[in-house]
Every structure is written in C-alpha cells, then in structure tokens.
Amino acid sequence: MDLSLFAYPSGESERVSEVLRELELLGLAGIGVAESTGKLAPFLLGKGGRGMVFLGLVDEACVAVKVARTDAAVPTMEQEATHLRKANTVNVGPKLFNHSTHIIVMEYVEGETLAEFITTKSRIEIAEIVEQVLDQAHLLDKIHLDHGQLSNSSDHVIISPRGKPCIIDYSHSSQQRKPRNVTAFTSYLIRTILRERRNDPTLLTLLKQYKEKQDETSYAMLKETVTRLISLLE
C-alpha cells in the first residue's frame, strides 16, 4: 500500500513512520483504503492547507483522522486540537476523541456542504439551518474563540442527513483575536443567498450593532432579521 499521503506533500518515509507510530498510540483500529492511480492508498476525505483528513476506525466506529501536512505553516496539530476541544465545551464542532503531535482523531461528520445544501433545499429549510449555524457561531463568540474561516462557510459547515449543521475545521481558529463568528457568517450569507438584500438598511444596522456589542439582545434581533429575509426569498 502507498502510505506517502501520510507525509503529504513531501512523501518522506521518516515522517510516514512517525505518523504510523502515532496512529498506533492513538488506538486506531484501522484506516480506510481506496484505489488511487492504480495503487491502494489511505481513504482521503479531504485536503486542506494545513492537513489531510482520512477515514479511520476506532472501536468499530468511523472517525476522521487529520494528519498535518509536511509543508504546513503550523507544523503540529496541538493548537487546532486545543481550539476544537474549546468549541466542544459548548457542543460545537466535531467531537474531539484524541490527538498527538501530528494527528487529530475526531468525529466523522457525514453530510453535504452548506454550499450544496443552499442550492438544493427550500428557503424554509435553509432558514432553519442558518438559524442553527448562527446559534453555534454565537456560542463561539461567547467563549472568545474565533473560527477564522466562516466568511467563506461553503465548505466549513456540513449538514447531516438528519438536518444538523456542524462547523468544521479549526485550523485557523484563535483565542487571541476578537471573535467575529456571527458577523463573518452573516457576511457570507449576504454575499451568497442574501446578495439581493446586501444593502438592506435594517440588516446592515443590526450587523453593526452586534459587531460592537455582541450581546444577547443585538444577536436575537440580527438572527430574526436574517432568517426572516431568507424565508422571504423567491
């Protein structure tokens, strides 16, 4: 089997061996396998700028295994694991199971991306999901954890078959900068499904108020306005 993806993009055998040792210490029962360019290779769920995500198995349950890229600006998974654990304290994000220097083992979130969801579902279904994502974003704001990528939420929110959204990928999150999760996600909505309402004075005023205060009153007013505008879409 070709295991070079565990050391992407360098393919260094020493790094592959290190990752295999860490996988064993983390209690992985196995890794999904797929055929790639005529060879068997680890089953790749996704590729990002800082990590490669594979399908794994722990106690007969599927998990997502994120392995740090060899060329990543942040060489380890320690900080991302810390931020994911923080998000989990308010029941946001994939559940963190374990981690090591180069690996995060977390809940495997199956479903469609937000970008896929908003192109196929009704405005009422979209409004319901948006409300849930806004609530999760507000919880992150309250614990002072900025996700960092919700201004482009297309691939950072996964909707399960049961209709539950999950904010994924905490590789760019921070507890140092001011959190702007609700405002970033709302800005994403304004650029996509609410683009015809991008100059709505009420929406822009409420967005500014929440950005300044981040309190429950300004949040409730902003959420009500956003979901109402979505439900009124043609």
Buried (B, 14 or more C-beta within 10 A) or exposed (E): EBBBBBBBEEBBEEBBEBBBEBBEEBEBEEBBEEEEEEEEBBBBBEEBEBBBBBBBBBEEEEBBBBBBBBEBEBEBBBBBBBBBBBBBEBEBBBBBBBBBEBBBBBBBBEBBBBBBBBEEBEBEBBBBBBBBBBBBBBBBBBEBBBBBBBBBBBBBBBBEEEEEBBBBBBBBBBEEEEBBBBBBBBBBBBEBBBEEBEEBEEBEEBBEBBBEEBEEEBBEBBBEBBBEBBBEBE
